[in-house]
Amino acid sequence: MSGPQAPAAVAEDTPLRRRVTVRGVVQGVGFRPYLYGLATELALAGHVINTAEGVVVEVEGTASAVARFCDRIAAQAPPLARVESVHHREMSPAGTVGGTAFTILASHSGGPARTLVSPDCATCADCLAELGDPADRRYRHPFVNCTHCGPRFTIVTGVPYDRAHTTMAGFAMCHDCAREYADPADRRFHAQPVACPACGPRLRLLVRQEPGLRSVEGADSVTEARALLTRGAIVAVKGLGGYHLACDATNQAAVALLRRRKARGDKPFAVMARTADDVRHLVRLNPEERSLLEGRARPVVLMRRHPHLSYAAGDPRPAEAVAPGSPDLGVMLPYTPLHHLLLGLPGDPDGPRLLVMTSGNVSGEPIVTDDTEALERLAHLADAWLTHDRPIHVPCDDSVVRVCDGEPLVIRRSRGYAPLPVSLPLPVRPALAVGGDLKNAFCLGAGRRAWLSAHIGDMDDVATQRVFERAVAQLESITGVRPESLVSDRHPGYRSVRWADRNAVHRPVVRVQHHHAHIAAAMAEHGLDGTRPVIGVAFDGTGHGDDGAVWGGEFLLADYDRFTRFGHLAYVPLPGGDAAVRRPYRMALAHLRAAGIGWSDDLACTAACPPGELRLLERQLERDLNCVPTSSMGRLFDAVSSLAGVCHHAGYEAQAAVELEGAALRAPADDTTAYAFALCESEETGGGVVRADPAPVLAAIVRDLRVGVEPALVAARFHRGVTGLVHRVCARARERHGLDTVALTGGVFANTLLSSACAVALREDGFTVLRHHLVPPNDGGLALGQLMVAARATLTPTPTD
């Protein structure tokens, strides 16, 4: 935040008038009533107004009172406010000292948008108290909110942030709500979503019942929804940023049914609990995780499961089908009044204490937000719909976070975080970076701010591409950024790349190499200006390489302007592309063949491959048919997972690697053996490039397995081997180039066991280590790096027909 501009000193009792412009998240968070109260306390005259560039306030009074007012603007701001800058300008006094009162003026919408919109925020303690108070007029009202909580980003249609620019515009306030809304002393003063049972959105439950749907209105809808959940039904619940599919997480049959209907495979579900204490017996809950769970953003927090569960009387027991094979359990707490009602307020009849809460969609499709669409697209998934008539303007899925070494590691940055900007170390021209095709999130940038979108999803679905377009339009509208260029990946087949090309409209399109963008994202969020390169370790599953291969095990020397490939994992064939990703045994067999190790029947990966496919795979590798070379570390994790007998079929992205990490966590702590990669150098692009050969690692794994070493030990030794590889290659890069800052990035570093071990080894050897905290290490953070790299490029218009 840029600090207040210091005005010239004047005598304390001299009349003074000052115009102050406050920028940041200062609209819809109680900032104007806060300034009203502050000015009244200090006996200052003047006014405050919302404008497109922020909050503008003029105050007049004695010089000492005006100075105290300005000093306290940022220091004592409301809890949801985020003050980025405070600018002062002296004005001629109007003679109102001790006279005319301080007033709040109607918002002014002229000029370009420069203010920031708050993310959606969890129900605050005051509103929660009203929700459970029978004497309060908002008792059990599922839409209770105030300036300190409730929907923001998902209902905003424009700026300045006023009711007319939200999806609440169609709800006329009743007399009591209008009085609260107009009272600067009330915590609902200009709370744009303010409503009550008399004037607010209406809740209803639609229950599947032949030959159609049965409708239940009002409070009875929650009561019946809880009863349905208790009986094992699947209920589509409309939340802040879209629909969830909910079921009783303790009911094995219900969870298994939801898994089948959603075509979820074995991908873990997240659960919603009433309080953090309700899951203490399930996970190793540390203070940092509790803080994330109970904070205003309320993300899904991934936490390590207790290896040996012991239940006390009354402890909820999640079904095995909730997170099969995963070392973690994803947990979130209620963040809307409706969630609190579903899980039950004190005194409510018994109901579900743990709910599966998963995105309302078929796997691979975007989350549903439209009510009519929910009835159609979720018809084969849900038994009932708990819905309401407040529109959702932009979809916003749940954020996912985990804690690594006491610090947050964002896996998916969405609800509760978007659209807060990331501060940039260098100014950028207005640009739109479109991200990748998996876990897509785009990024708008201008000046020293970058706005990442909420999680969009995988771009291979046409519906997701439509969501992408709507989200771009909405973020451009509320930020006022008009992109002068577009930025995309270099992969010629990415749908995001094609979208950028189609929508360039005479604007230049900059192509950025995938792993360079990952490293640039890590540099940007740590505030590096790029004057000195870093050693970037970019490990992921897939990224288009400059030589046409699939990269993913990269050591790059990079700044924002350029990168040099210092080292990489040795190439092996990727047989069948996506087929090898879905069936890790294919990757294991390809790695074994490249290492000169036979496919003997005693190996788990050989046994997992059907005989006919095994013969076809052998011919495919011999003839090099559909076998693009890959240096992917993600695919090596897959290979080792299958070779060790941990996972042969991947029903969701990175399943084999996730389960391999889980196996490593079960290994005895006294084993310190590490497998070792061979390092050699090859001549690539005119220079010596370090090549890490996994053949010795694979040979050692095969030897261990044949003498009966447990898969958990194999997994742990492999993790230590990769850690050793990272340390050795980075040390060699430091010796040659004098660099001592390492950025760990790419989806593989969502593995906290690996990330922590690499960081410890590098720091103990004197390296500075950069890891992601603000944006995901996976492709969800890619667009930030694209933006920073493109900012240094020479732009030329894209040729058009």
C-alpha positions in Angstrom: 0.0 0.0 0.0 1.4 3.4 -0.9 1.4 5.5 2.2 -0.5 8.8 2.7 1.1 11.8 1.2 2.5 14.0 4.0 1.0 17.5 3.8 2.8 20.6 4.9 2.8 21.4 8.6 0.3 24.0 9.7 -0.8 25.4 13.1 -3.1 22.9 14.9 -6.1 25.3 15.0 -5.8 26.6 11.5 -8.9 25.8 9.3 -8.0 23.1 6.8 -9.8 21.3 4.0 -8.4 18.2 2.4 -9.6 15.9 -0.5 -8.6 12.3 0.1 -8.9 9.5 -2.5 -8.7 6.0 -1.1 -8.2 3.1 -3.5 -8.4 -0.6 -2.9 -11.2 -2.8 -1.6 -13.2 0.1 -0.1 -16.7 -0.3 -1.5 -19.3 -2.6 -0.1 -17.2 -3.2 3.0 -18.6 -0.5 5.3 -15.9 2.1 4.4 -18.2 5.1 4.0 -20.0 4.6 7.3 -16.6 4.1 9.0 -15.4 7.5 7.6 -18.7 9.0 8.6 -18.2 7.9 12.1 -14.6 9.0 12.2 -15.4 12.5 10.8 -18.3 12.9 13.3 -16.1 11.9 16.2 -13.5 14.5 15.1 -16.1 17.2 14.5 -15.2 17.5 10.8 -17.5 18.7 8.1 -17.5 17.5 4.5 -18.7 14.5 2.5 -17.7 11.1 1.2 -18.7 9.4 -2.1 -18.1 6.2 -4.0 -16.7 6.8 -7.4 -15.3 4.5 -10.1 -11.8 5.1 -8.9 -12.4 4.4 -5.2 -13.8 6.3 -2.2 -13.3 10.1 -2.3 -13.7 12.1 0.9 -13.5 15.8 1.6 -13.0 16.9 5.2 -12.8 20.4 6.8 -11.9 21.3 10.3 -9.0 22.2 12.4 -5.6 21.1 11.1 -5.0 18.8 14.0 -8.4 17.1 13.5 -7.9 16.7 9.8 -4.5 15.2 10.4 -5.9 12.7 12.9 -8.6 11.7 10.4 -6.1 11.1 7.6 -3.8 9.1 9.9 -6.6 6.8 10.9 -8.1 6.1 7.4 -6.1 3.0 6.8 -5.0 2.1 10.3 -8.5 1.4 11.6 -10.3 0.4 8.4 -13.2 -2.1 8.5 -12.3 -5.8 8.6 -13.1 -6.5 4.9 -11.4 -3.4 3.6 -8.1 -3.5 1.8 -6.5 -0.1 1.5 -4.0 0.1 -1.3 -3.3 3.8 -1.5 -4.4 7.1 0.2 -3.8 10.3 -1.7 -4.3 13.8 -0.3 -4.9 17.1 -1.9 -5.2 20.4 -0.1 -8.2 22.5 -0.9 -9.4 26.0 -0.1 -11.5 25.9 3.1 -15.2 26.5 2.5 -15.8 28.0 5.9 -17.6 25.0 7.4 -15.4 24.5 10.4 -17.7 23.6 13.3 -20.7 24.1 11.1 -22.1 22.0 8.3 -22.3 18.3 9.1 -20.5 15.5 7.4 -22.6 13.8 4.7 -22.6 10.7 2.6 -23.4 11.5 -1.1 -24.9 9.2 -3.7 -22.3 7.3 -5.7 -20.8 8.7 -8.9 -20.3 6.2 -11.7 -18.4 8.3 -14.2 -14.8 7.7 -15.3 -12.8 4.5 -15.7 -13.2 1.8 -13.0 -10.2 1.8 -10.7 -11.7 0.6 -7.4 -11.6 -3.1 -6.3 -14.5 -5.4 -5.6 -14.4 -7.5 -2.4 -14.5 -11.3 -2.6 -17.5 -13.1 -1.2 -17.1 -13.5 2.5 -18.3 -16.0 5.1 -21.2 -15.1 7.4 -19.9 -12.9 10.3 -20.4 -13.6 14.0 -23.1 -10.8 14.4 -25.2 -12.2 11.5 -24.8 -15.7 12.7 -26.1 -14.6 16.1 -29.1 -13.0 14.5 -29.7 -16.2 12.4 -30.1 -18.2 15.7 -32.0 -15.6 17.7 -35.8 -16.3 17.8 -36.3 -12.7 18.9 -34.6 -11.3 15.8 -36.5 -10.4 12.7 -33.9 -12.3 10.6 -34.2 -15.4 12.7 -33.4 -18.4 10.4 -33.3 -16.1 7.4 -31.0 -17.9 4.9 -29.8 -14.6 3.3 -28.7 -12.6 6.4 -25.7 -10.4 5.7 -24.2 -7.1 6.5 -21.3 -4.9 5.4 -18.9 -7.3 7.0 -20.0 -10.5 5.2 -22.0 -12.0 2.5 -22.0 -12.1 -1.3 -19.9 -9.6 -3.2 -18.0 -10.6 -6.3 -20.5 -13.2 -7.5 -23.4 -10.6 -7.6 -21.5 -7.6 -8.9 -22.6 -6.4 -12.4 -20.6 -3.1 -12.5 -19.0 -0.4 -10.5 -19.2 1.6 -8.3 -20.4 -1.1 -6.0 -24.0 -0.1 -5.3 -27.2 -2.1 -5.2 -28.2 -1.0 -8.7 -25.0 -2.7 -9.9 -25.7 -6.1 -8.3 -28.1 -8.9 -8.8 -30.0 -7.6 -5.8 -31.3 -4.7 -7.9 -34.6 -6.5 -8.5 -35.4 -6.8 -4.8 -37.0 -3.6 -3.4 -36.1 -3.1 0.3 -38.9 -3.1 2.9 -39.2 -0.1 5.2 -37.0 -1.7 8.0 -34.3 -2.7 5.6 -34.3 0.7 3.9 -34.0 2.3 7.3 -30.9 0.2 8.2 -29.4 0.7 4.7 -29.7 4.5 5.1 -28.4 4.7 8.7 -24.6 5.4 8.9 -24.6 4.1 12.5 -26.0 0.7 11.4 -23.7 -2.1 10.3 -26.0 -2.6 7.3 -25.5 0.9 6.0 -25.1 0.5 2.3 -24.8 -3.3 2.6 -25.9 -3.9 -1.0 -27.3 -7.4 -0.5 -29.2 -6.4 2.6 -32.6 -8.2 2.9 -34.9 -9.8 5.3 -37.8 -12.3 5.1 -40.2 -9.6 4.1 -38.3 -8.3 1.1 -35.4 -10.6 0.2 -34.7 -13.6 -1.9 -37.0 -16.6 -1.5 -35.9 -20.1 -0.8 -37.7 -23.1 -2.1 -37.1 -26.9 -2.4 -38.0 -28.8 -5.5 -38.3 -32.5 -4.9 -38.3 -35.1 -7.6 -41.7 -36.8 -7.5 -43.4 -38.5 -10.3 -44.7 -37.2 -12.6 -42.8 -34.0 -11.9 -41.4 -31.9 -9.1 -43.0 -31.0 -5.7 -42.3 -27.5 -4.4 -41.7 -26.7 -0.7 -41.4 -23.0 0.2 -39.7 -21.0 2.9 -38.4 -22.4 6.2 -40.0 -25.8 5.6 -37.7 -26.2 2.6 -34.6 -26.4 4.8 -36.4 -28.8 7.2 -37.3 -31.1 4.4 -33.9 -30.8 2.8 -32.2 -31.9 6.0 -34.6 -34.8 6.2 -33.9 -35.8 2.7 -30.1 -35.7 3.3 -30.5 -37.8 6.4 -32.4 -40.4 4.4 -29.5 -40.6 1.8 -30.8 -38.3 -0.9 -28.6 -36.1 -3.1 -29.6 -32.4 -2.9 -28.4 -29.7 -5.3 -27.8 -26.6 -3.1 -27.5 -23.1 -4.6 -24.6 -21.4 -3.0 -22.7 -18.1 -3.5 -20.9 -18.9 -6.8 -22.9 -21.9 -8.1 -24.7 -25.1 -7.1 -23.2 -27.8 -4.9 -24.2 -31.4 -4.9 -24.7 -32.4 -1.2 -25.2 -35.7 0.6 -24.6 -37.1 4.0 -20.9 -37.8 4.2 -21.4 -40.5 6.8 -23.7 -42.5 4.5 -21.6 -44.9 2.4 -24.5 -45.7 0.0 -25.3 -42.0 -0.6 -21.6 -41.1 -1.2 -21.1 -44.0 -3.5 -24.3 -43.1 -5.4 -23.1 -39.5 -5.8 -19.8 -40.7 -7.0 -21.4 -42.9 -9.7 -23.9 -40.3 -10.9 -21.2 -37.6 -11.1 -18.7 -39.9 -12.9 -16.2 -38.9 -10.3 -14.0 -42.0 -10.3 -11.9 -42.1 -7.1 -11.4 -38.4 -6.9 -11.8 -37.3 -3.3 -14.8 -35.3 -2.2 -14.6 -32.3 0.2 -16.8 -32.3 3.3 -18.4 -29.5 5.1 -18.4 -29.7 8.9 -20.2 -27.5 11.5 -17.0 -26.5 13.3 -13.3 -27.3 13.1 -13.6 -29.3 16.3 -16.0 -31.7 14.5 -13.0 -33.0 12.4 -10.2 -33.0 14.9 -10.5 -36.8 15.2 -10.2 -37.1 11.5 -7.2 -34.9 10.6 -4.1 -33.5 12.1 -5.5 -30.0 12.6 -2.7 -27.5 13.2 -3.2 -23.8 14.2 -2.5 -22.6 10.6 -5.1 -25.0 9.2 -7.6 -23.9 11.8 -7.0 -20.3 10.9 -7.7 -21.0 7.3 -10.8 -23.0 8.1 -12.3 -20.3 10.3 -11.2 -17.3 8.2 -13.4 -15.1 6.1 -12.4 -16.9 2.8 -13.5 -20.3 4.1 -11.7 -22.4 1.5 -11.5 -26.2 1.3 -8.5 -27.0 3.4 -6.6 -30.2 2.6 -5.3 -31.8 5.8 -3.5 -35.0 6.6 -5.7 -37.7 7.8 -4.9 -39.4 11.1 -3.3 -42.8 10.2 -5.1 -44.6 13.0 -8.6 -43.3 13.7 -10.2 -43.7 17.0 -13.8 -42.4 17.5 -15.4 -41.1 20.6 -19.1 -41.4 21.2 -20.9 -39.1 18.8 -18.0 -38.4 16.5 -19.1 -38.3 12.8 -17.5 -41.0 10.7 -17.1 -40.2 7.0 -17.8 -43.0 4.6 -14.8 -44.7 3.0 -16.1 -43.5 -0.4 -15.5 -39.9 0.5 -11.7 -39.9 -0.2 -10.5 -43.4 -1.1 -6.8 -43.7 -1.4 -6.1 -40.1 -0.5 -3.7 -39.2 2.4 -5.7 -36.0 2.8 -9.2 -35.0 3.7 -10.6 -31.7 2.2 -12.7 -29.9 4.8 -14.5 -26.6 4.8 -16.8 -24.9 7.2 -20.2 -23.2 6.5 -19.8 -19.9 4.8 -23.5 -19.0 4.1 -26.5 -18.8 6.4 -28.1 -21.6 4.4 -25.1 -23.9 5.1 -25.5 -23.2 8.8 -29.2 -24.1 8.6 -28.5 -27.3 6.7 -26.0 -28.5 9.2 -28.3 -27.4 12.0 -28.5 -24.6 14.6 -28.4 -25.3 18.3 -31.6 -27.0 19.3 -32.4 -28.3 15.8 -33.4 -32.0 15.5 -30.6 -34.3 14.6 -29.4 -34.2 11.0 -26.2 -34.7 9.1 -23.1 -33.4 10.8 -20.8 -33.9 7.8 -21.9 -33.1 4.3 -20.2 -33.9 1.1 -20.2 -30.6 -0.8 -19.0 -31.0 -4.4 -19.4 -28.8 -7.4 -22.8 -29.0 -9.1 -21.7 -30.4 -12.4 -20.7 -33.5 -14.2 -16.9 -34.0 -13.9 -15.2 -31.8 -16.5 -18.1 -29.4 -16.9 -18.3 -25.9 -15.4 -20.3 -25.4 -12.1 -24.0 -24.7 -12.7 -25.2 -21.2 -11.7 -28.5 -20.7 -13.6 -31.6 -22.1 -11.9 -33.3 -23.4 -15.1 -30.0 -24.9 -16.2 -29.6 -26.6 -12.8 -32.9 -28.5 -13.3 -31.7 -29.7 -16.7 -28.0 -30.4 -16.3 -28.3 -31.8 -12.8 -31.5 -33.8 -13.5 -29.6 -37.1 -13.5 -27.5 -36.2 -10.5 -29.9 -34.7 -7.9 -33.0 -36.0 -6.1 -34.0 -32.4 -5.0 -32.9 -28.8 -5.6 -32.6 -26.3 -2.7 -32.7 -23.1 -4.7 -33.5 -19.4 -4.4 -34.2 -16.4 -6.7 -31.1 -14.3 -6.1 -29.2 -14.5 -9.4 -25.5 -15.4 -9.6 -23.8 -13.1 -12.0 -20.4 -15.0 -12.3 -19.6 -18.6 -11.3 -17.1 -19.0 -8.5 -16.1 -22.4 -7.3 -14.7 -23.2 -3.9 -11.0 -22.4 -3.3 -8.7 -25.2 -2.2 -5.7 -24.5 0.1 -3.3 -26.6 2.1 -0.5 -25.7 4.6 3.1 -26.5 3.8 5.7 -25.7 6.4 3.3 -23.4 8.3 2.5 -21.4 5.2 -0.6 -21.5 2.9 -0.2 -23.2 -0.5 -3.1 -22.4 -2.8 -4.2 -25.3 -5.0 -7.2 -23.5 -6.5 -7.7 -19.8 -6.1 -11.4 -18.9 -6.4 -14.2 -18.0 -3.9 -13.0 -15.9 -1.0 -9.9 -14.8 -2.9 -11.0 -13.7 -6.4 -11.0 -10.9 -7.5 -8.4 -9.5 -5.1 -5.4 -8.4 -7.2 -1.8 -9.4 -6.9 0.6 -6.5 -6.6 3.2 -6.6 -9.4 6.9 -5.8 -9.0 6.9 -4.1 -12.4 4.3 -2.1 -14.3 2.6 -3.8 -17.2 0.6 -2.5 -20.1 -3.1 -3.5 -20.1 -3.2 -7.1 -21.2 -5.2 -10.3 -20.9 -3.3 -13.5 -20.2 -5.6 -16.5 -21.0 -3.7 -19.2 -19.0 -3.7 -22.9 -20.0 -6.2 -25.5 -20.8 -6.3 -27.4 -17.5 -7.4 -25.7 -14.3 -7.8 -22.6 -16.3 -7.8 -19.2 -14.7 -7.0 -16.0 -16.7 -5.4 -12.8 -15.6 -6.0 -9.2 -16.4 -3.2 -6.8 -15.7 -2.5 -3.1 -15.9 0.0 -0.9 -14.1 1.2 -2.7 -11.0 -1.9 -4.9 -10.5 -2.9 -8.3 -11.8 -6.4 -9.6 -11.3 -6.7 -13.4 -11.6 -10.1 -14.8 -12.4 -11.9 -17.3 -10.3 -11.2 -20.9 -11.2 -12.7 -21.6 -14.7 -12.0 -25.3 -15.2 -10.8 -27.4 -18.1 -11.2 -25.7 -21.5 -12.0 -28.9 -23.4 -15.7 -28.4 -22.7 -17.7 -25.9 -24.8 -19.7 -24.8 -21.7 -16.5 -24.0 -19.9 -15.4 -21.8 -22.8 -18.6 -19.9 -22.6 -18.0 -19.4 -18.9 -14.5 -18.1 -19.7 -15.9 -15.5 -22.1 -18.5 -14.2 -19.6 -15.9 -14.1 -16.8 -13.5 -12.1 -19.0 -16.3 -9.6 -19.8 -17.2 -9.3 -16.1 -13.7 -8.8 -14.9 -12.9 -6.2 -17.6 -16.0 -4.4 -16.5 -15.3 -4.2 -12.8 -11.6 -3.5 -13.2 -11.8 -1.0 -16.1 -8.9 -2.8 -17.8 -9.1 -2.7 -21.6 -6.4 -5.2 -22.8 -4.1 -3.8 -25.5 -2.6 -7.3 -26.0 -3.4 -10.9 -25.3 -1.0 -13.6 -24.0 -1.2 -17.3 -24.4 0.7 -20.6 -24.1 2.8 -21.9 -27.0 0.9 -25.1 -27.3 -0.7 -25.1 -30.8 -3.6 -27.3 -29.7 -4.7 -25.4 -26.6 -8.3 -24.1 -26.8 -7.2 -21.1 -24.8 -4.6 -20.3 -27.5 -7.3 -20.5 -30.2 -9.6 -18.3 -28.2 -6.9 -15.7 -27.9 -6.2 -15.8 -31.7 -9.9 -15.5 -32.5 -10.4 -12.6 -30.1 -7.3 -10.6 -30.8 -9.1 -8.2 -33.2 -5.9 -6.5 -34.4 -4.2 -6.7 -31.0 -0.9 -8.5 -30.7 -0.9 -12.0 -29.2 2.2 -13.0 -27.3 3.2 -16.6 -26.9 4.9 -17.6 -23.7 6.6 -21.0 -23.0 4.6 -23.0 -20.4 7.4 -23.5 -17.8 8.8 -20.1 -18.3 5.4 -18.8 -17.3 5.3 -21.0 -14.2 8.7 -19.6 -13.0 7.7 -16.0 -13.8 4.5 -16.5 -11.7 6.6 -17.5 -8.7 9.0 -14.6 -9.2 6.1 -12.1 -9.5 4.3 -13.1 -6.4 7.5 -12.8 -4.4 8.1 -9.3 -5.8 11.2 -10.0 -7.9 11.9 -7.3 -10.5 13.7 -9.7 -12.8 17.1 -7.9 -12.8 18.7 -11.2 -11.8 17.7 -14.6 -13.1 16.6 -17.4 -10.8 17.0 -21.2 -11.0 13.5 -22.3 -11.9 12.6 -25.9 -11.1 9.4 -26.5 -13.0 7.9 -29.9 -12.5 4.5 -30.8 -13.9 2.7 -33.3 -16.1 2.5 -31.6 -19.5 3.9 -28.4 -21.1 4.7 -27.7 -24.8 8.5 -27.6 -25.2 10.3 -25.5 -27.7 11.7 -28.6 -29.4 8.2 -30.1 -29.9 8.6 -32.5 -27.0 6.3 -32.6 -23.9 8.4 -30.9 -21.2 7.7 -31.2 -17.5 10.9 -32.0 -15.6 12.7 -28.6 -16.2 15.6 -26.7 -14.7 15.5 -23.2 -16.3 17.7 -20.2 -15.7 15.0 -17.5 -16.1 14.1 -13.9 -15.7 11.0 -12.2 -17.2 12.8 -11.5 -20.5 14.1 -15.0 -21.4 15.1 -18.4 -20.2 17.8 -20.9 -20.8 17.2 -24.6 -20.4 19.9 -25.7 -18.0 18.7 -29.2 -17.4 15.8 -31.6 -17.7 14.7 -35.1 -17.0 15.8 -37.5 -19.8 13.3 -38.0 -22.6 11.2 -41.2 -22.7 8.3 -42.0 -25.1 4.8 -41.0 -24.1 2.9 -43.9 -25.6 -0.6 -42.9 -26.7 -0.6 -39.5 -25.1 -3.7 -39.3 -22.8 -3.9 -43.1 -22.7 -0.6 -43.1 -20.8 -1.9 -40.5 -18.4 -5.1 -42.5 -17.7 -3.2 -45.8 -17.4 0.1 -45.2 -15.4 1.2 -48.8 -16.1 1.8 -47.7 -19.7 4.2 -44.9 -18.5 5.9 -47.4 -16.2 6.5 -49.8 -19.0 7.8 -47.0 -21.3 10.2 -45.9 -18.6 11.4 -49.5 -18.0 12.0 -50.0 -21.7 14.0 -46.7 -21.9 16.1 -47.9 -18.9 16.8 -51.2 -20.5 14.8 -53.2 -17.9 12.7 -56.1 -19.1 8.9 -56.3 -18.7 9.0 -59.4 -16.4 5.8 -60.9 -15.1 6.8 -60.3 -11.5 6.5 -56.5 -11.9 3.1 -55.0 -10.9 2.9 -52.7 -13.9 3.4 -55.6 -16.3 0.7 -57.6 -14.5 -1.6 -54.6 -14.6 -1.4 -54.4 -18.4 -3.8 -56.7 -20.3 -1.8 -59.2 -22.5 -3.2 -57.8 -25.8 -2.4 -54.2 -24.8 1.0 -55.3 -23.7 1.8 -56.7 -27.2 0.4 -53.6 -28.9 2.4 -51.3 -26.6 5.6 -53.2 -27.3 5.1 -52.7 -31.1 4.1 -49.1 -30.6 7.3 -48.4 -28.7 9.4 -50.4 -31.2 8.0 -48.5 -34.2 7.8 -45.1 -32.4 4.1 -44.7 -33.2 2.2 -41.9 -31.5 5.1 -41.7 -29.0 6.0 -38.1 -28.5 9.1 -37.8 -26.2 8.5 -36.4 -22.8 10.7 -35.1 -19.9 7.7 -34.9 -17.6 8.4 -35.4 -13.8 4.6 -35.9 -13.4 4.7 -38.8 -15.7 7.7 -40.3 -13.8 5.7 -40.1 -10.6 2.9 -42.0 -12.4 5.4 -44.6 -13.6 6.9 -45.2 -10.2 3.4 -45.4 -8.6 2.4 -48.2 -11.0 5.8 -49.9 -10.7 5.5 -50.0 -6.9 1.9 -51.4 -7.2 0.3 -48.3 -5.8 -1.9 -47.1 -8.7 -2.3 -48.5 -12.2 -5.4 -46.6 -13.3 -5.9 -42.8 -12.8 -9.5 -41.8 -12.6 -8.6 -38.1 -12.0 -5.6 -35.9 -12.7 -2.5 -36.8 -10.6 -4.2 -39.7 -8.8 -1.2 -41.9 -9.2 1.1 -39.2 -7.8 -1.3 -38.4 -4.9 -1.4 -42.0 -3.9 2.3 -42.4 -4.2 2.7 -39.4 -1.8 0.3 -41.1 0.6 2.3 -44.3 0.5 5.5 -42.4 1.2 3.9 -40.9 4.3 3.3 -44.4 5.7 7.0 -45.3 5.5 9.1 -45.9 8.7 10.8 -42.7 9.8 14.1 -44.4 10.4 14.7 -45.3 6.7 16.9 -42.6 5.0 17.7 -44.4 1.8 17.4 -42.3 -1.4 17.5 -43.5 -5.0 19.9 -41.6 -7.1 19.5 -40.2 -10.7 22.4 -40.2 -13.1 23.5 -36.8 -14.3 25.1 -36.4 -17.7 25.4 -33.6 -20.2 24.2 -33.3 -23.8 24.6 -30.8 -26.5 21.3 -29.0 -26.9 20.8 -25.6 -28.6 24.5 -25.1 -28.8 25.3 -25.7 -25.1 25.8 -28.3 -22.4 22.4 -29.2 -20.9 22.3 -31.4 -17.8 20.2 -34.5 -18.4 18.8 -36.4 -15.4 18.5 -40.1 -16.2 16.0 -42.0 -14.1 17.4 -45.4 -15.2 19.4 -46.0 -12.0 16.3 -45.1 -9.9 14.1 -47.6 -11.8 16.7 -50.3 -11.5 17.0 -49.7 -7.8 13.2 -49.8 -7.4 13.0 -53.1 -9.3 15.8 -54.6 -7.0 14.0 -53.5 -3.9 10.6 -54.8 -5.0 12.1 -58.2 -5.8 13.6 -58.6 -2.3 10.2 -57.7 -0.7 10.7 -54.0 0.1 7.2 -52.5 0.9 5.7 -50.0 -1.6 5.7 -47.3 1.2 9.5 -47.5 1.5 9.9 -47.4 -2.3 7.7 -44.3 -2.5 9.6 -42.6 0.3 13.0 -43.4 -1.2 11.8 -42.1 -4.6 10.7 -38.8 -3.0 14.1 -38.5 -1.4 15.7 -39.3 -4.7 13.8 -36.5 -6.5 14.8 -34.1 -3.6 18.4 -35.1 -4.1 18.2 -34.5 -7.8 16.8 -31.0 -7.3 19.6 -30.1 -4.9 22.3 -31.5 -7.1 21.2 -29.7 -10.3 20.6 -26.4 -8.5 24.1 -26.7 -6.9 25.6 -27.3 -10.3 23.7 -24.2 -11.7 25.1 -22.1 -8.9 28.6 -23.3 -9.5 28.4 -22.3 -13.2 26.3 -19.2 -13.1 26.5 -17.8 -9.5 22.8 -17.9 -9.0 21.4 -18.7 -5.5 17.6 -18.2 -5.7 15.5 -21.2 -6.6 11.8 -21.1 -7.6 9.9 -24.4 -7.1 6.9 -24.4 -9.3 4.6 -26.6 -11.4 1.8 -28.9 -10.3 4.2 -31.5 -8.9 5.0 -29.1 -6.1 1.5 -29.3 -4.8 3.0 -32.4 -3.2 3.9 -31.0 0.2 6.2 -33.9 1.1 8.4 -33.1 -1.9 8.1 -29.3 -1.7 9.1 -29.3 2.0 12.0 -31.7 1.5 13.4 -29.7 -1.4 13.0 -26.4 0.4 14.9 -27.8 3.5 17.7 -29.3 1.4 18.2 -26.1 -0.6 18.0 -23.7 2.3 20.5 -25.7 4.3 22.9 -25.3 1.4 22.4 -21.5 1.4 19.8 -21.1 -1.4 16.9 -18.7 -1.2 13.8 -20.7 -2.0 10.6 -19.2 -3.6 7.4 -21.2 -3.3 3.8 -20.3 -4.2 1.5 -18.8 -1.6 -0.7 -16.4 -3.5 -1.4 -18.3 -6.7 -1.3 -22.0 -7.4 1.9 -23.8 -8.5 -0.2 -25.6 -11.0 -1.7 -24.2 -14.2 -4.2 -22.1 -12.1 -1.3 -19.7 -11.6 0.1 -19.8 -15.1 -1.6 -16.7 -16.4 0.2 -14.4 -13.9 3.5 -15.6 -15.3 2.3 -15.2 -18.8 1.4 -11.6 -18.1 4.8 -10.8 -16.6 6.8 -12.4 -19.5 4.6 -10.6 -22.1 5.1 -7.3 -20.3 8.8 -7.4 -21.5 8.0 -8.5 -25.1 8.1 -6.3 -28.1 4.5 -6.2 -29.4 3.5 -6.3 -33.0 -0.1 -6.6 -34.2 -1.4 -10.1 -35.1 -1.8 -10.4 -38.9 -5.5 -10.6 -39.9 -7.1 -11.6 -43.2 
